[in-house]
Amino acid sequence: MDTLIKNLGVIVIILGALALIIPSFLGFNSNTTLSIGGILLFAGLVLHIIMTKKNTEK
């Protein structure tokens, strides 16, 4: 469980990338899909920074 929480930011970044890649290949680009992908990428980056900072403080 600790490993999952430790890598949660990376998992969210991958989900954000998939949210951008899959609609692009299917030809379905809209502002909604781009916004969701961008928000997931940003949230994953922030989560990764926070989790890394917490793990180095221990």
C-alpha positions in Angstrom: 0.0 0.0 0.0 2.9 2.3 0.8 4.3 1.8 -2.7 1.0 2.7 -4.3 0.7 5.9 -2.4 4.4 6.7 -3.1 3.8 6.3 -6.9 0.3 7.9 -7.0 1.6 11.1 -8.7 3.2 9.1 -11.5 0.0 7.1 -12.0 -2.1 10.2 -12.3 0.4 11.7 -14.8 0.1 8.5 -16.9 -3.7 8.7 -16.7 -3.5 12.4 -17.9 -1.2 11.4 -20.8 -3.6 8.7 -21.8 -6.5 11.2 -21.6 -4.6 13.2 -24.2 -3.3 10.5 -26.4 -6.3 8.2 -26.8 -8.7 10.9 -28.1 -6.0 12.2 -30.4 -5.7 8.9 -32.1 -9.5 8.6 -32.3 -9.8 12.0 -33.9 -11.9 13.3 -31.0 -10.3 16.5 -29.8 -12.4 18.9 -27.8 -11.7 21.4 -25.1 -13.2 19.1 -22.5 -10.8 16.2 -23.2 -7.8 18.6 -23.4 -8.8 20.2 -20.1 -9.2 16.9 -18.3 -5.9 15.7 -19.6 -4.2 18.9 -18.6 -5.7 19.0 -15.1 -4.7 15.3 -14.6 -1.1 16.1 -15.7 -0.8 19.1 -13.4 -2.4 17.3 -10.4 -0.1 14.3 -10.9 2.9 16.6 -11.0 1.9 18.3 -7.8 1.1 15.0 -6.1 4.5 13.6 -7.2 6.3 16.6 -5.7 4.3 16.4 -2.4 4.8 12.6 -2.0 8.5 12.8 -2.8 8.9 15.6 -0.3 7.1 13.7 2.4 9.2 10.5 1.7 12.5 12.4 1.9 11.6 14.1 5.2 11.1 10.7 7.0 
